[in-house]
């Protein structure tokens, strides 16, 4: 089930504000940038890198999934096996802002290395 129009507007507003704070300086954005995508009830943060051959690579950083019945966001990180795994230190939070704060803090180096 996808987000409602109101929920989608809130998610987009929150994510756009996050990107304003977190994106690299404009001078290097052609080589390295941040973005996000919305897939169903999930928001995926990704790095967008320019590769040596001129192609682009979207590398997932974090995923947050809204569980409407529980009114919580679940946070996931991608391990070396290329599968999403629950982020145990902060498995469930109430707001998308809490998700983004946890991803930024990253005390175990799961998201930003």
Steps between C-alpha positions, in 0.01 A plus 500: 500500500644837399504821702189717496534836324540681835761251625685519170513880518640481856761244399611706201518820706708327769733334249554819300594686820738215587668514160550876533695433824685184395589529130864565407608844375365595156846482342527122552137400442565395140736232640329422834152587616226376730142422413202297606225294351160395627392141441165405650524573874880536492741788456846407373795737533771444239833635384524593134857461372659566163701194393826503306321403178254790525205293621323562831472270800221524758622342822236451773594646839193451719138395478211602723167324478179643646290240683163670506330253737769557765563866416877448493786523253730199472860574404711272282858496374651304214767250594767350275253229395302778324190436712324738733543423871330661797711766669494363854623807693201695372259239364178701536440872531192722493594760239692526175712772664606242760597265216716767340663593831590135555640466149710814548630393842599155368701394809578154353593614150215308338381779270791728420787254557 
